Amino acid sequence: GTLLFVFRHLPLSIHSLASGAAAASACAERQGRFWPLHDALFQPQAALEPAAIRSLAAELDLNVDKFDSCLTAEGPIDVSADVTTATALGIKGTPAFLFGVLQKDRTVRVTATLSGARPIEEFERLLRTSIK
């Protein structure tokens, strides 16, 4: 079978810089650079203040003018849509993993959920047994 991994944002309100970082990665996605920025933001030494994120964007060869413009418009809208979806699905914390089967209409039928940091064995078990 094929595994499809989809990332959605759920910045926690207890982290004052999380929404800005989420919007920044959404803007990086618009330039095809989500994972490089995401990974850089999760490095232990990463600073999440806007100026530091902008510097990272430049280091990752993003078009900084487009990036800046996105941060004031599309990025926050993308994150807000993800938060709305998470709320509708009853997801309250991160990380959360939903496992399911892709249907013919391109929706996903969720068959299992894992919340929080979990051992790899739980993921392996779910991938072997509950996705049918």
N, C-alpha and C positions, 0 to 999 in steps of 0.2 A: 504494500500500500504506500500511499504518499502522505507525508505529514505536512500540514500547512500551519505555519506559526504566524500569528497576527498579534501585533503589539497595539495596545490601547493605553491612553493616558488616564491616570487617576491620581493627580497631585493631591497630597494630603494637606488639609488646612492647617495642621500643626507645624508644617514646614513652610516658612514665609517665602522662600525662594523657589519652591517646587513648581508653582504655576508658570513662572517665567521660564524655567528650565524646560518644562513640558512644551510650552509654546515655541521655544527655540528649536527643539528637536522636530516639532511639527513643521517648522519653517525649513529646517534642513532637509526634511523629507521632500518638500516641494522642489528641491534641487537635487534629489537623488542621493542625499548624504545623511540620511537618518542614523544608520548604525554607527558611522564614524563619530558623529557628534554625541550620540547616546553613550557610546563607550567612553569617550573623553569626559563626559559629564559625571560618569560613575567612577572615575579614577579617584583614589584617596586624596590626592592633592588638589583636585578640581575645585575651583571657586565658582559659585553659581550667581555671583552678582552680574548684572547686565553687561558691564564693561568687559569682564572676564569671558563671558559667553561670546560676546562679539569678537574678541581676540581669537578665541577658539575657532569661530566660524571662518575668520580670515585665514588662520593656519590650515584649515581644512579645504581651502580654495573655494569657498562658497562666494557667490556674488553678494558682497556685503550690503550693497544698496538694496537689492531685492530682499535680502534677509531682514534688514532693518524695517523695510516697508511691511513685510509679512508680520513682524512682531507686533505691529500696531493694529493689525486687521485679521488676516486669515488664521494665523497661529492660535490666538486665543479662542477663536470660533471653533477651530478643529478640536482643541482640548475640551471646550465646553460640551461639544457634541459627544465626546467620549465619556465625560463625566455623567451626562444625562443617560447614556446607554448603560453604564455601570450601575447607576442608581436603579434603573428599571429592572436590571437583572439581579438586584439585591446584593451587589458586590460593594463592600464597605471598606476593605483594606487591600493592601498590596504586600506581596504579589498575590494575584489570583489567577488560576489557570482553569480554563474551561475546555473539556475534551468533548469531541462530538464527531458527527458524521456529516459531510457535505451532502446536501440534498440536491435533487435535479434542478430546483428553482434557485440554487446558489445560496440558500439559507443553511444554517447549521443546526442540526438537532443535537442538543447538548446531552451527553450521556453520563458525565461525571465532572466533578469540580474538586480542585485542591486549593486551599487557601494557606497563605503563609509559606515560610521556608520549609521545604519538605525534602526528605531523603530521595536520592535518585531512584531508589528501588520502588518507591510509590509511583513515580512516573512510568517506569518500565512496566510495572504490573498493570497499570491502567491502559497503557498502549497495547499490551498483549491481550488483555481480557475484555475490556469494556467497550471497545470501539468496534462494533460489528454492525 
